[in-house]
Structure formats: structure tokens, C-alpha cells
């Protein structure tokens, strides 16, 4: 079965965690490191994203994020299709920039 832009998913994690104390900063760093260890990439300072080959695969990573939630702060998780992600417009100042590279997919038959 060939994958298409409606089956491939992107998981985005948005977070705003406290960083006032040493303990807060340690929690922030631990959460961020766990996201990176699970294959997420930084999109913006508090927005991380991960490419997933299917809704089922995306759900695995969403469950992992839920299991690593820090004690304090706000975390949002959204899953969108590759088609929706491809319609995003990105700008640095007023200059439009290209979307991040899409990871290569291994197709098994």
C-alpha cells in the first residue's frame, strides 16, 4: 500500500514550562531531551515536531509524550496530515522560507 499525504502524519508538541528555578530548568531540559530522544526535532523554541508514517505510528509517539509530561507547565499535542503540513507558510521576517525537509520513507512490500 503506497503512502500518501493524507496517511502520513506530523505530531507537533507545543509547551510552555516554568524555568525560574534550577529544578524548573532541570525539568524543562529533561522533557526537551526526551522529545529529542523520541525523534522529535525543534521547529521553534517551544514547538517540536515528528514525522510519522501513519496515524497508528503517530499515536505511539503521542502516548510517549503523555507519559513524559512534566509536573508543571502547559503542553499541547496536535497531529496533522502531511497534506496539511505542506500547506503551511513559513516566514522569517517578511521573507518566505521553505518547509523543513521531509524524512525519507522506507517502503516495504
C-alpha positions, 0 to 999 in steps of 0.5 A: 500500500503506497503512502500518501499525504493524507496517511502520513502524519506530523505530531507537533508538541507545543509547551510552555514550562516554568524555568525560574528555578534550577529544578524548573530548568532541570525539568524543562531540559529533561522533557526537551531531551526526551522529545529529542530522544523520541525523534522529535526535532525543534521547529521553534523554541517551544514547538517540536515536531515528528514525522510519522508514517501513519496515524497508528505510528503517530499515536505511539509517539503521542502516548510517549509524550503523555507519559513524559509530561512534566509536573508543571507547565502547559503542553499541547499535542496536535497531529496533522496530515502531511497534506496539511503540513505542506500547506503551511507558510513559513516566514522569517521576517517578511521573507518566505522560507521553505518547509523543513525537509521531509524524512525519507520513507522506507517502503516495504512490500 
